[in-house]
């Protein structure tokens, strides 16, 4: 059976999110049905996945949070990670988390290949019997 994958791409940092998306798409089997939804930031990823839980077999959460001078970084990073984990466990569906959290843009640029790691993770879970 062809699997359906939803990629939710937070494109606040367009260059970083496009790199994450590219590395993810390179690993997904061509036979899979893939839909991409762009959202403004990582905070919108969990609700977008939640609205689409019944329509897809697996999900990829792509985005980037860069630390600034306020605690906003910590709140957004923790809230999105917790929500994604809860959704995955409750739905029993894999959600690859490629929301990278970085201290600066240089780190983000270096880590934009992390989409591939999240893709490998969901492919592994989807292949389980």
Biotite code that builds the C-alpha atoms (Angstrom):
import biotite.structure as struc

atoms = struc.array([
    struc.Atom([0.000, 0.000, 0.000], chain_id="A", res_id=1, res_name="UNK", atom_name="CA", element="C"),
    struc.Atom([1.232, 3.490, -0.805], chain_id="A", res_id=2, res_name="UNK", atom_name="CA", element="C"),
    struc.Atom([1.810, 5.527, 2.322], chain_id="A", res_id=3, res_name="UNK", atom_name="CA", element="C"),
    struc.Atom([0.600, 9.099, 2.660], chain_id="A", res_id=4, res_name="UNK", atom_name="CA", element="C"),
    struc.Atom([3.028, 11.561, 4.227], chain_id="A", res_id=5, res_name="UNK", atom_name="CA", element="C"),
    struc.Atom([2.277, 15.115, 5.304], chain_id="A", res_id=6, res_name="UNK", atom_name="CA", element="C"),
    struc.Atom([5.188, 17.512, 5.539], chain_id="A", res_id=7, res_name="UNK", atom_name="CA", element="C"),
    struc.Atom([4.468, 20.589, 7.631], chain_id="A", res_id=8, res_name="UNK", atom_name="CA", element="C"),
    struc.Atom([7.096, 23.162, 6.771], chain_id="A", res_id=9, res_name="UNK", atom_name="CA", element="C"),
    struc.Atom([7.533, 26.243, 8.954], chain_id="A", res_id=10, res_name="UNK", atom_name="CA", element="C"),
    struc.Atom([9.056, 28.727, 6.560], chain_id="A", res_id=11, res_name="UNK", atom_name="CA", element="C"),
    struc.Atom([9.918, 31.606, 8.892], chain_id="A", res_id=12, res_name="UNK", atom_name="CA", element="C"),
    struc.Atom([13.573, 31.066, 7.912], chain_id="A", res_id=13, res_name="UNK", atom_name="CA", element="C"),
    struc.Atom([13.004, 30.287, 4.229], chain_id="A", res_id=14, res_name="UNK", atom_name="CA", element="C"),
    struc.Atom([16.586, 29.244, 3.400], chain_id="A", res_id=15, res_name="UNK", atom_name="CA", element="C"),
    struc.Atom([16.747, 26.836, 6.332], chain_id="A", res_id=16, res_name="UNK", atom_name="CA", element="C"),
    struc.Atom([13.291, 25.345, 5.791], chain_id="A", res_id=17, res_name="UNK", atom_name="CA", element="C"),
    struc.Atom([13.952, 24.796, 2.087], chain_id="A", res_id=18, res_name="UNK", atom_name="CA", element="C"),
    struc.Atom([17.133, 22.898, 2.969], chain_id="A", res_id=19, res_name="UNK", atom_name="CA", element="C"),
    struc.Atom([15.262, 20.736, 5.479], chain_id="A", res_id=20, res_name="UNK", atom_name="CA", element="C"),
    struc.Atom([12.543, 20.093, 2.905], chain_id="A", res_id=21, res_name="UNK", atom_name="CA", element="C"),
    struc.Atom([15.002, 19.193, 0.152], chain_id="A", res_id=22, res_name="UNK", atom_name="CA", element="C"),
    struc.Atom([16.840, 16.632, 2.281], chain_id="A", res_id=23, res_name="UNK", atom_name="CA", element="C"),
    struc.Atom([13.519, 15.111, 3.352], chain_id="A", res_id=24, res_name="UNK", atom_name="CA", element="C"),
    struc.Atom([12.097, 14.827, -0.144], chain_id="A", res_id=25, res_name="UNK", atom_name="CA", element="C"),
    struc.Atom([15.298, 13.186, -1.414], chain_id="A", res_id=26, res_name="UNK", atom_name="CA", element="C"),
    struc.Atom([14.700, 10.204, 0.893], chain_id="A", res_id=27, res_name="UNK", atom_name="CA", element="C"),
    struc.Atom([10.975, 9.655, 0.543], chain_id="A", res_id=28, res_name="UNK", atom_name="CA", element="C"),
    struc.Atom([10.062, 6.807, -1.814], chain_id="A", res_id=29, res_name="UNK", atom_name="CA", element="C"),
    struc.Atom([8.522, 7.992, -5.086], chain_id="A", res_id=30, res_name="UNK", atom_name="CA", element="C"),
    struc.Atom([5.540, 5.673, -4.553], chain_id="A", res_id=31, res_name="UNK", atom_name="CA", element="C"),
    struc.Atom([4.500, 7.590, -1.418], chain_id="A", res_id=32, res_name="UNK", atom_name="CA", element="C"),
    struc.Atom([1.848, 10.278, -1.705], chain_id="A", res_id=33, res_name="UNK", atom_name="CA", element="C"),
    struc.Atom([3.309, 13.457, -0.268], chain_id="A", res_id=34, res_name="UNK", atom_name="CA", element="C"),
    struc.Atom([1.578, 16.684, 0.633], chain_id="A", res_id=35, res_name="UNK", atom_name="CA", element="C"),
    struc.Atom([3.375, 19.797, 1.843], chain_id="A", res_id=36, res_name="UNK", atom_name="CA", element="C"),
    struc.Atom([1.695, 22.455, 3.960], chain_id="A", res_id=37, res_name="UNK", atom_name="CA", element="C"),
    struc.Atom([3.641, 25.617, 4.693], chain_id="A", res_id=38, res_name="UNK", atom_name="CA", element="C"),
    struc.Atom([3.014, 27.419, 7.970], chain_id="A", res_id=39, res_name="UNK", atom_name="CA", element="C"),
    struc.Atom([4.492, 30.692, 9.244], chain_id="A", res_id=40, res_name="UNK", atom_name="CA", element="C"),
    struc.Atom([6.386, 29.262, 12.233], chain_id="A", res_id=41, res_name="UNK", atom_name="CA", element="C"),
    struc.Atom([7.027, 26.144, 14.280], chain_id="A", res_id=42, res_name="UNK", atom_name="CA", element="C"),
    struc.Atom([4.259, 26.979, 16.757], chain_id="A", res_id=43, res_name="UNK", atom_name="CA", element="C"),
    struc.Atom([1.710, 26.253, 13.993], chain_id="A", res_id=44, res_name="UNK", atom_name="CA", element="C"),
    struc.Atom([3.121, 22.800, 13.185], chain_id="A", res_id=45, res_name="UNK", atom_name="CA", element="C"),
    struc.Atom([1.356, 20.706, 15.882], chain_id="A", res_id=46, res_name="UNK", atom_name="CA", element="C"),
    struc.Atom([-2.117, 22.084, 15.175], chain_id="A", res_id=47, res_name="UNK", atom_name="CA", element="C"),
    struc.Atom([-1.649, 21.530, 11.444], chain_id="A", res_id=48, res_name="UNK", atom_name="CA", element="C"),
    struc.Atom([-0.636, 17.929, 12.056], chain_id="A", res_id=49, res_name="UNK", atom_name="CA", element="C"),
    struc.Atom([-3.541, 17.479, 14.463], chain_id="A", res_id=50, res_name="UNK", atom_name="CA", element="C"),
    struc.Atom([-6.043, 18.696, 11.865], chain_id="A", res_id=51, res_name="UNK", atom_name="CA", element="C"),
    struc.Atom([-4.706, 16.103, 9.399], chain_id="A", res_id=52, res_name="UNK", atom_name="CA", element="C"),
    struc.Atom([-4.084, 13.062, 11.636], chain_id="A", res_id=53, res_name="UNK", atom_name="CA", element="C"),
    struc.Atom([-6.695, 10.833, 10.023], chain_id="A", res_id=54, res_name="UNK", atom_name="CA", element="C"),
    struc.Atom([-5.639, 11.609, 6.448], chain_id="A", res_id=55, res_name="UNK", atom_name="CA", element="C"),
    struc.Atom([-1.973, 10.548, 6.599], chain_id="A", res_id=56, res_name="UNK", atom_name="CA", element="C"),
    struc.Atom([0.203, 7.633, 7.723], chain_id="A", res_id=57, res_name="UNK", atom_name="CA", element="C"),
    struc.Atom([3.193, 9.694, 8.794], chain_id="A", res_id=58, res_name="UNK", atom_name="CA", element="C"),
    struc.Atom([4.303, 13.267, 9.244], chain_id="A", res_id=59, res_name="UNK", atom_name="CA", element="C"),
    struc.Atom([7.388, 15.417, 9.025], chain_id="A", res_id=60, res_name="UNK", atom_name="CA", element="C"),
    struc.Atom([7.717, 18.587, 11.085], chain_id="A", res_id=61, res_name="UNK", atom_name="CA", element="C"),
    struc.Atom([10.278, 20.928, 9.529], chain_id="A", res_id=62, res_name="UNK", atom_name="CA", element="C"),
    struc.Atom([11.386, 24.267, 10.889], chain_id="A", res_id=63, res_name="UNK", atom_name="CA", element="C"),
    struc.Atom([13.947, 26.278, 12.761], chain_id="A", res_id=64, res_name="UNK", atom_name="CA", element="C"),
    struc.Atom([14.034, 28.248, 15.992], chain_id="A", res_id=65, res_name="UNK", atom_name="CA", element="C"),
    struc.Atom([17.025, 30.527, 16.598], chain_id="A", res_id=66, res_name="UNK", atom_name="CA", element="C"),
    struc.Atom([17.771, 31.810, 20.092], chain_id="A", res_id=67, res_name="UNK", atom_name="CA", element="C"),
    struc.Atom([17.289, 35.519, 20.554], chain_id="A", res_id=68, res_name="UNK", atom_name="CA", element="C"),
    struc.Atom([17.642, 37.755, 23.577], chain_id="A", res_id=69, res_name="UNK", atom_name="CA", element="C"),
    struc.Atom([14.376, 36.700, 25.255], chain_id="A", res_id=70, res_name="UNK", atom_name="CA", element="C"),
    struc.Atom([13.083, 33.364, 26.625], chain_id="A", res_id=71, res_name="UNK", atom_name="CA", element="C"),
    struc.Atom([10.757, 33.014, 23.601], chain_id="A", res_id=72, res_name="UNK", atom_name="CA", element="C"),
    struc.Atom([13.183, 30.428, 22.108], chain_id="A", res_id=73, res_name="UNK", atom_name="CA", element="C"),
    struc.Atom([12.808, 28.131, 25.125], chain_id="A", res_id=74, res_name="UNK", atom_name="CA", element="C"),
    struc.Atom([9.019, 28.347, 25.218], chain_id="A", res_id=75, res_name="UNK", atom_name="CA", element="C"),
    struc.Atom([8.512, 27.726, 21.506], chain_id="A", res_id=76, res_name="UNK", atom_name="CA", element="C"),
    struc.Atom([11.063, 24.907, 21.339], chain_id="A", res_id=77, res_name="UNK", atom_name="CA", element="C"),
    struc.Atom([9.649, 23.062, 24.352], chain_id="A", res_id=78, res_name="UNK", atom_name="CA", element="C"),
    struc.Atom([5.986, 23.598, 23.449], chain_id="A", res_id=79, res_name="UNK", atom_name="CA", element="C"),
    struc.Atom([6.383, 22.361, 19.877], chain_id="A", res_id=80, res_name="UNK", atom_name="CA", element="C"),
    struc.Atom([8.448, 19.326, 20.893], chain_id="A", res_id=81, res_name="UNK", atom_name="CA", element="C"),
    struc.Atom([6.005, 18.336, 23.643], chain_id="A", res_id=82, res_name="UNK", atom_name="CA", element="C"),
    struc.Atom([2.984, 18.755, 21.359], chain_id="A", res_id=83, res_name="UNK", atom_name="CA", element="C"),
    struc.Atom([4.557, 16.712, 18.554], chain_id="A", res_id=84, res_name="UNK", atom_name="CA", element="C"),
    struc.Atom([5.510, 13.895, 20.914], chain_id="A", res_id=85, res_name="UNK", atom_name="CA", element="C"),
    struc.Atom([2.001, 13.831, 22.421], chain_id="A", res_id=86, res_name="UNK", atom_name="CA", element="C"),
    struc.Atom([0.380, 13.740, 18.978], chain_id="A", res_id=87, res_name="UNK", atom_name="CA", element="C"),
    struc.Atom([2.644, 10.908, 17.856], chain_id="A", res_id=88, res_name="UNK", atom_name="CA", element="C"),
    struc.Atom([2.028, 8.761, 20.923], chain_id="A", res_id=89, res_name="UNK", atom_name="CA", element="C"),
    struc.Atom([-1.723, 9.334, 21.040], chain_id="A", res_id=90, res_name="UNK", atom_name="CA", element="C"),
    struc.Atom([-2.232, 8.748, 17.309], chain_id="A", res_id=91, res_name="UNK", atom_name="CA", element="C"),
    struc.Atom([0.315, 5.908, 17.131], chain_id="A", res_id=92, res_name="UNK", atom_name="CA", element="C"),
    struc.Atom([1.667, 7.533, 13.964], chain_id="A", res_id=93, res_name="UNK", atom_name="CA", element="C"),
    struc.Atom([5.253, 8.579, 13.343], chain_id="A", res_id=94, res_name="UNK", atom_name="CA", element="C"),
    struc.Atom([6.058, 12.270, 13.333], chain_id="A", res_id=95, res_name="UNK", atom_name="CA", element="C"),
    struc.Atom([9.616, 13.024, 12.312], chain_id="A", res_id=96, res_name="UNK", atom_name="CA", element="C"),
    struc.Atom([10.795, 16.058, 14.235], chain_id="A", res_id=97, res_name="UNK", atom_name="CA", element="C"),
    struc.Atom([13.183, 18.151, 12.158], chain_id="A", res_id=98, res_name="UNK", atom_name="CA", element="C"),
    struc.Atom([12.553, 21.364, 14.030], chain_id="A", res_id=99, res_name="UNK", atom_name="CA", element="C"),
    struc.Atom([16.104, 22.439, 14.579], chain_id="A", res_id=100, res_name="UNK", atom_name="CA", element="C"),
    struc.Atom([16.911, 24.635, 17.554], chain_id="A", res_id=101, res_name="UNK", atom_name="CA", element="C"),
    struc.Atom([20.024, 26.727, 17.136], chain_id="A", res_id=102, res_name="UNK", atom_name="CA", element="C"),
    struc.Atom([21.907, 29.443, 18.941], chain_id="A", res_id=103, res_name="UNK", atom_name="CA", element="C"),
    struc.Atom([22.640, 31.350, 15.729], chain_id="A", res_id=104, res_name="UNK", atom_name="CA", element="C"),
    struc.Atom([22.154, 31.347, 11.958], chain_id="A", res_id=105, res_name="UNK", atom_name="CA", element="C"),
    struc.Atom([25.543, 29.699, 11.346], chain_id="A", res_id=106, res_name="UNK", atom_name="CA", element="C"),
    struc.Atom([24.422, 26.637, 13.320], chain_id="A", res_id=107, res_name="UNK", atom_name="CA", element="C"),
    struc.Atom([21.095, 26.604, 11.476], chain_id="A", res_id=108, res_name="UNK", atom_name="CA", element="C"),
    struc.Atom([22.776, 26.632, 8.068], chain_id="A", res_id=109, res_name="UNK", atom_name="CA", element="C"),
    struc.Atom([25.039, 23.775, 9.134], chain_id="A", res_id=110, res_name="UNK", atom_name="CA", element="C"),
    struc.Atom([22.081, 21.699, 10.412], chain_id="A", res_id=111, res_name="UNK", atom_name="CA", element="C"),
    struc.Atom([19.624, 22.145, 7.540], chain_id="A", res_id=112, res_name="UNK", atom_name="CA", element="C"),
    struc.Atom([20.360, 18.591, 6.411], chain_id="A", res_id=113, res_name="UNK", atom_name="CA", element="C"),
    struc.Atom([18.565, 17.292, 9.524], chain_id="A", res_id=114, res_name="UNK", atom_name="CA", element="C"),
    struc.Atom([15.400, 16.779, 7.481], chain_id="A", res_id=115, res_name="UNK", atom_name="CA", element="C"),
    struc.Atom([16.961, 13.558, 6.224], chain_id="A", res_id=116, res_name="UNK", atom_name="CA", element="C"),
    struc.Atom([17.336, 12.172, 9.759], chain_id="A", res_id=117, res_name="UNK", atom_name="CA", element="C"),
    struc.Atom([13.677, 12.804, 10.592], chain_id="A", res_id=118, res_name="UNK", atom_name="CA", element="C"),
    struc.Atom([12.669, 11.191, 7.305], chain_id="A", res_id=119, res_name="UNK", atom_name="CA", element="C"),
    struc.Atom([14.706, 8.074, 8.058], chain_id="A", res_id=120, res_name="UNK", atom_name="CA", element="C"),
    struc.Atom([13.009, 7.865, 11.461], chain_id="A", res_id=121, res_name="UNK", atom_name="CA", element="C"),
    struc.Atom([9.462, 7.915, 10.081], chain_id="A", res_id=122, res_name="UNK", atom_name="CA", element="C"),
    struc.Atom([10.358, 5.469, 7.311], chain_id="A", res_id=123, res_name="UNK", atom_name="CA", element="C"),
    struc.Atom([11.716, 3.099, 9.949], chain_id="A", res_id=124, res_name="UNK", atom_name="CA", element="C"),
    struc.Atom([8.529, 3.281, 12.025], chain_id="A", res_id=125, res_name="UNK", atom_name="CA", element="C"),
    struc.Atom([6.285, 2.944, 8.968], chain_id="A", res_id=126, res_name="UNK", atom_name="CA", element="C"),
    struc.Atom([8.116, -0.246, 7.965], chain_id="A", res_id=127, res_name="UNK", atom_name="CA", element="C"),
    struc.Atom([7.433, -1.916, 11.324], chain_id="A", res_id=128, res_name="UNK", atom_name="CA", element="C"),
    struc.Atom([4.938, -4.761, 11.297], chain_id="A", res_id=129, res_name="UNK", atom_name="CA", element="C"),
])
